Amino acid sequence: ARDIAAETITQLGLAAHVIDQFPAELSGGMQKRVALARAIADKPE
């Protein structure tokens, strides 16, 4: 699961290290991209 998350996050232009950060440590835009990555990682049809 962590590998899929890291791959999806890097596809959205974020560094893979954001996986280890708390949401409060990310900017608003980065938080939105991480939320988008979470939705994409679920592989919706």
N, CA, C and O atoms as a CHARMM CRD file, in Angstrom:
* protein
*
  180
    1    1 ALA  N      0.82400  -1.19200   0.00000 PROA 1      0.00000
    2    1 ALA  CA     0.00000   0.00000   0.00000 PROA 1      0.00000
    3    1 ALA  C      0.87300   1.26400   0.00000 PROA 1      0.00000
    4    1 ALA  O      0.56600   2.24900  -0.67100 PROA 1      0.00000
    5    2 ARG  N      1.95300   1.20700   0.76000 PROA 2      0.00000
    6    2 ARG  CA     2.83800   2.37500   0.83200 PROA 2      0.00000
    7    2 ARG  C      3.49700   2.65500  -0.51600 PROA 2      0.00000
    8    2 ARG  O      3.68600   3.81200  -0.89100 PROA 2      0.00000
    9    3 ASP  N      3.84600   1.59500  -1.24200 PROA 3      0.00000
   10    3 ASP  CA     4.45900   1.77200  -2.55900 PROA 3      0.00000
   11    3 ASP  C      3.48500   2.41200  -3.54300 PROA 3      0.00000
   12    3 ASP  O      3.86800   3.28000  -4.32700 PROA 3      0.00000
   13    4 ILE  N      2.23600   1.98500  -3.50000 PROA 4      0.00000
   14    4 ILE  CA     1.22000   2.55800  -4.38500 PROA 4      0.00000
   15    4 ILE  C      1.01300   4.02300  -4.04600 PROA 4      0.00000
   16    4 ILE  O      0.89700   4.85900  -4.94200 PROA 4      0.00000
   17    5 ALA  N      0.96500   4.33800  -2.76200 PROA 5      0.00000
   18    5 ALA  CA     0.78700   5.72500  -2.34200 PROA 5      0.00000
   19    5 ALA  C      1.95600   6.58800  -2.79200 PROA 5      0.00000
   20    5 ALA  O      1.75300   7.69700  -3.28500 PROA 5      0.00000
   21    6 ALA  N      3.17100   6.09400  -2.63000 PROA 6      0.00000
   22    6 ALA  CA     4.35400   6.85600  -3.03700 PROA 6      0.00000
   23    6 ALA  C      4.36300   7.08600  -4.54100 PROA 6      0.00000
   24    6 ALA  O      4.70100   8.17600  -5.00100 PROA 6      0.00000
   25    7 GLU  N      3.99700   6.07500  -5.30300 PROA 7      0.00000
   26    7 GLU  CA     3.96000   6.21000  -6.76100 PROA 7      0.00000
   27    7 GLU  C      2.91700   7.23800  -7.19300 PROA 7      0.00000
   28    7 GLU  O      3.18300   8.07300  -8.05800 PROA 7      0.00000
   29    8 THR  N      1.74300   7.17600  -6.59500 PROA 8      0.00000
   30    8 THR  CA     0.67300   8.10400  -6.94900 PROA 8      0.00000
   31    8 THR  C      1.04100   9.53000  -6.57200 PROA 8      0.00000
   32    8 THR  O      0.77400  10.46200  -7.33100 PROA 8      0.00000
   33    9 ILE  N      1.64700   9.70600  -5.41300 PROA 9      0.00000
   34    9 ILE  CA     2.04000  11.04000  -4.96300 PROA 9      0.00000
   35    9 ILE  C      3.10000  11.63500  -5.88000 PROA 9      0.00000
   36    9 ILE  O      3.04400  12.82300  -6.19700 PROA 9      0.00000
   37   10 THR  N      4.06600  10.82800  -6.31100 PROA 10     0.00000
   38   10 THR  CA     5.09500  11.35500  -7.21100 PROA 10     0.00000
   39   10 THR  C      4.51700  11.67300  -8.57900 PROA 10     0.00000
   40   10 THR  O      5.00200  12.58600  -9.24700 PROA 10     0.00000
   41   11 GLN  N      3.49600  10.94600  -9.01700 PROA 11     0.00000
   42   11 GLN  CA     2.84000  11.25200 -10.29000 PROA 11     0.00000
   43   11 GLN  C      2.14900  12.61100 -10.24000 PROA 11     0.00000
   44   11 GLN  O      1.99700  13.26700 -11.27100 PROA 11     0.00000
   45   12 LEU  N      1.73400  13.03400  -9.06000 PROA 12     0.00000
   46   12 LEU  CA     1.06700  14.32300  -8.90500 PROA 12     0.00000
   47   12 LEU  C      2.04700  15.46000  -8.64200 PROA 12     0.00000
   48   12 LEU  O      1.63400  16.59000  -8.37900 PROA 12     0.00000
   49   13 GLY  N      3.33600  15.16600  -8.71200 PROA 13     0.00000
   50   13 GLY  CA     4.33800  16.21500  -8.58500 PROA 13     0.00000
   51   13 GLY  C      4.80300  16.50500  -7.17600 PROA 13     0.00000
   52   13 GLY  O      5.43000  17.53500  -6.93300 PROA 13     0.00000
   53   14 LEU  N      4.50900  15.62100  -6.24600 PROA 14     0.00000
   54   14 LEU  CA     4.96800  15.80000  -4.87200 PROA 14     0.00000
   55   14 LEU  C      6.11400  14.83800  -4.59200 PROA 14     0.00000
   56   14 LEU  O      6.19700  13.77000  -5.19700 PROA 14     0.00000
   57   15 ALA  N      6.98500  15.21400  -3.68500 PROA 15     0.00000
   58   15 ALA  CA     8.07700  14.32800  -3.28300 PROA 15     0.00000
   59   15 ALA  C      7.51100  13.20800  -2.40900 PROA 15     0.00000
   60   15 ALA  O      6.55400  13.42000  -1.66400 PROA 15     0.00000
   61   16 ALA  N      8.09300  12.03900  -2.50000 PROA 16     0.00000
   62   16 ALA  CA     7.59300  10.87400  -1.76400 PROA 16     0.00000
   63   16 ALA  C      7.68600  11.05000  -0.24900 PROA 16     0.00000
   64   16 ALA  O      6.99600  10.35300   0.49400 PROA 16     0.00000
   65   17 HSD  N      8.52700  11.96700   0.21500 PROA 17     0.00000
   66   17 HSD  CA     8.68000  12.14100   1.66600 PROA 17     0.00000
   67   17 HSD  C      7.43700  12.71800   2.32900 PROA 17     0.00000
   68   17 HSD  O      7.34300  12.69000   3.55700 PROA 17     0.00000
   69   18 VAL  N      6.47900  13.24000   1.56800 PROA 18     0.00000
   70   18 VAL  CA     5.27100  13.79000   2.19000 PROA 18     0.00000
   71   18 VAL  C      4.44500  12.70500   2.86800 PROA 18     0.00000
   72   18 VAL  O      3.58500  13.00800   3.69500 PROA 18     0.00000
   73   19 ILE  N      4.69600  11.44900   2.52500 PROA 19     0.00000
   74   19 ILE  CA     3.97800  10.34800   3.17400 PROA 19     0.00000
   75   19 ILE  C      4.26900  10.33800   4.67100 PROA 19     0.00000
   76   19 ILE  O      3.40600   9.98300   5.47300 PROA 19     0.00000
   77   20 ASP  N      5.47700  10.72400   5.04300 PROA 20     0.00000
   78   20 ASP  CA     5.88900  10.67500   6.44300 PROA 20     0.00000
   79   20 ASP  C      5.57000  11.94500   7.21900 PROA 20     0.00000
   80   20 ASP  O      5.88400  12.03600   8.40600 PROA 20     0.00000
   81   21 GLN  N      4.95200  12.92400   6.57200 PROA 21     0.00000
   82   21 GLN  CA     4.65700  14.18500   7.24400 PROA 21     0.00000
   83   21 GLN  C      3.21200  14.21500   7.72900 PROA 21     0.00000
   84   21 GLN  O      2.33500  13.56300   7.16200 PROA 21     0.00000
   85   22 PHE  N      2.98600  14.98300   8.78800 PROA 22     0.00000
   86   22 PHE  CA     1.64000  15.19900   9.28000 PROA 22     0.00000
   87   22 PHE  C      0.94600  16.21900   8.38900 PROA 22     0.00000
   88   22 PHE  O      1.61800  17.06600   7.80100 PROA 22     0.00000
   89   23 PRO  N     -0.37800  16.16400   8.27000 PROA 23     0.00000
   90   23 PRO  CA    -1.09200  17.11400   7.41600 PROA 23     0.00000
   91   23 PRO  C     -0.80600  18.57800   7.75900 PROA 23     0.00000
   92   23 PRO  O     -0.76400  19.42000   6.86300 PROA 23     0.00000
   93   24 ALA  N     -0.61400  18.88800   9.02200 PROA 24     0.00000
   94   24 ALA  CA    -0.35200  20.26900   9.42600 PROA 24     0.00000
   95   24 ALA  C      0.99600  20.77200   8.92500 PROA 24     0.00000
   96   24 ALA  O      1.22900  21.97900   8.87900 PROA 24     0.00000
   97   25 GLU  N      1.87800  19.86000   8.55100 PROA 25     0.00000
   98   25 GLU  CA     3.19600  20.24100   8.04900 PROA 25     0.00000
   99   25 GLU  C      3.17900  20.53000   6.54900 PROA 25     0.00000
  100   25 GLU  O      4.18800  20.97000   5.99800 PROA 25     0.00000
  101   26 LEU  N      2.05700  20.29000   5.88600 PROA 26     0.00000
  102   26 LEU  CA     1.94400  20.51000   4.44500 PROA 26     0.00000
  103   26 LEU  C      1.17500  21.79300   4.17100 PROA 26     0.00000
  104   26 LEU  O      0.33400  22.21000   4.96700 PROA 26     0.00000
  105   27 SER  N      1.47200  22.41100   3.04300 PROA 27     0.00000
  106   27 SER  CA     0.71300  23.59400   2.64800 PROA 27     0.00000
  107   27 SER  C     -0.68400  23.16200   2.21000 PROA 27     0.00000
  108   27 SER  O     -0.94400  21.97400   2.01900 PROA 27     0.00000
  109   28 GLY  N     -1.56200  24.11900   2.05800 PROA 28     0.00000
  110   28 GLY  CA    -2.93200  23.81300   1.64600 PROA 28     0.00000
  111   28 GLY  C     -2.99400  23.11600   0.30100 PROA 28     0.00000
  112   28 GLY  O     -3.76400  22.17300   0.11700 PROA 28     0.00000
  113   29 GLY  N     -2.17900  23.58100  -0.64300 PROA 29     0.00000
  114   29 GLY  CA    -2.15300  22.96000  -1.96400 PROA 29     0.00000
  115   29 GLY  C     -1.61900  21.54300  -1.92200 PROA 29     0.00000
  116   29 GLY  O     -2.11400  20.66000  -2.62300 PROA 29     0.00000
  117   30 MET  N     -0.60400  21.32800  -1.09500 PROA 30     0.00000
  118   30 MET  CA    -0.04500  19.98000  -0.96300 PROA 30     0.00000
  119   30 MET  C     -1.06500  19.04500  -0.31600 PROA 30     0.00000
  120   30 MET  O     -1.16000  17.87600  -0.69100 PROA 30     0.00000
  121   31 GLN  N     -1.82100  19.55100   0.64500 PROA 31     0.00000
  122   31 GLN  CA    -2.85300  18.73700   1.28500 PROA 31     0.00000
  123   31 GLN  C     -3.90400  18.31200   0.27000 PROA 31     0.00000
  124   31 GLN  O     -4.38400  17.17900   0.30000 PROA 31     0.00000
  125   32 LYS  N     -4.26000  19.22700  -0.62800 PROA 32     0.00000
  126   32 LYS  CA    -5.25300  18.90200  -1.65600 PROA 32     0.00000
  127   32 LYS  C     -4.71400  17.85200  -2.61600 PROA 32     0.00000
  128   32 LYS  O     -5.44800  16.95000  -3.02000 PROA 32     0.00000
  129   33 ARG  N     -3.43600  17.95600  -2.98700 PROA 33     0.00000
  130   33 ARG  CA    -2.84200  16.96700  -3.89300 PROA 33     0.00000
  131   33 ARG  C     -2.74600  15.60000  -3.22700 PROA 33     0.00000
  132   33 ARG  O     -2.94600  14.57600  -3.88000 PROA 33     0.00000
  133   34 VAL  N     -2.44100  15.57900  -1.94000 PROA 34     0.00000
  134   34 VAL  CA    -2.39400  14.30300  -1.22100 PROA 34     0.00000
  135   34 VAL  C     -3.79500  13.69400  -1.15800 PROA 34     0.00000
  136   34 VAL  O     -3.94700  12.48200  -1.31000 PROA 34     0.00000
  137   35 ALA  N     -4.80900  14.51500  -0.93900 PROA 35     0.00000
  138   35 ALA  CA    -6.18400  14.01400  -0.92500 PROA 35     0.00000
  139   35 ALA  C     -6.56100  13.44900  -2.29300 PROA 35     0.00000
  140   35 ALA  O     -7.22900  12.41900  -2.37900 PROA 35     0.00000
  141   36 LEU  N     -6.13500  14.11700  -3.34900 PROA 36     0.00000
  142   36 LEU  CA    -6.38200  13.62800  -4.70400 PROA 36     0.00000
  143   36 LEU  C     -5.66000  12.30500  -4.93200 PROA 36     0.00000
  144   36 LEU  O     -6.21700  11.38900  -5.53800 PROA 36     0.00000
  145   37 ALA  N     -4.43400  12.20000  -4.45500 PROA 37     0.00000
  146   37 ALA  CA    -3.67000  10.95600  -4.59100 PROA 37     0.00000
  147   37 ALA  C     -4.36400   9.81300  -3.85800 PROA 37     0.00000
  148   37 ALA  O     -4.37600   8.67900  -4.33700 PROA 37     0.00000
  149   38 ARG  N     -4.93700  10.11000  -2.70600 PROA 38     0.00000
  150   38 ARG  CA    -5.66100   9.07900  -1.96000 PROA 38     0.00000
  151   38 ARG  C     -6.85100   8.57500  -2.76000 PROA 38     0.00000
  152   38 ARG  O     -7.13300   7.37700  -2.77700 PROA 38     0.00000
  153   39 ALA  N     -7.54700   9.48800  -3.42100 PROA 39     0.00000
  154   39 ALA  CA    -8.70500   9.09800  -4.22300 PROA 39     0.00000
  155   39 ALA  C     -8.28200   8.28200  -5.44400 PROA 39     0.00000
  156   39 ALA  O     -8.94200   7.30600  -5.80300 PROA 39     0.00000
  157   40 ILE  N     -7.18600   8.68100  -6.07800 PROA 40     0.00000
  158   40 ILE  CA    -6.70500   7.97400  -7.26300 PROA 40     0.00000
  159   40 ILE  C     -6.14600   6.60700  -6.89100 PROA 40     0.00000
  160   40 ILE  O     -6.32500   5.64500  -7.63800 PROA 40     0.00000
  161   41 ALA  N     -5.48000   6.50700  -5.76000 PROA 41     0.00000
  162   41 ALA  CA    -4.86200   5.24500  -5.34300 PROA 41     0.00000
  163   41 ALA  C     -5.90200   4.15800  -5.11100 PROA 41     0.00000
  164   41 ALA  O     -5.58900   2.96900  -5.16200 PROA 41     0.00000
  165   42 ASP  N     -7.13500   4.56700  -4.85600 PROA 42     0.00000
  166   42 ASP  CA    -8.21600   3.60800  -4.65700 PROA 42     0.00000
  167   42 ASP  C     -8.61300   2.94100  -5.97100 PROA 42     0.00000
  168   42 ASP  O     -9.39100   1.98700  -5.97300 PROA 42     0.00000
  169   43 LYS  N     -8.07800   3.44200  -7.09600 PROA 43     0.00000
  170   43 LYS  CA    -8.32900   2.93600  -8.44800 PROA 43     0.00000
  171   43 LYS  C     -9.81400   2.91300  -8.79800 PROA 43     0.00000
  172   43 LYS  O    -10.36800   1.84900  -9.07500 PROA 43     0.00000
  173   44 PRO  N    -10.46100   4.07300  -8.78700 PROA 44     0.00000
  174   44 PRO  CA   -11.87500   4.10500  -9.17800 PROA 44     0.00000
  175   44 PRO  C    -12.02000   3.77800 -10.66200 PROA 44     0.00000
  176   44 PRO  O    -11.15000   4.11100 -11.46600 PROA 44     0.00000
  177   45 GLU  N    -13.08100   3.14800 -11.00500 PROA 45     0.00000
  178   45 GLU  CA   -13.30800   2.75800 -12.40800 PROA 45     0.00000
  179   45 GLU  C    -13.86100   3.90100 -13.21800 PROA 45     0.00000
  180   45 GLU  O    -14.11000   3.74700 -14.41400 PROA 45     0.00000
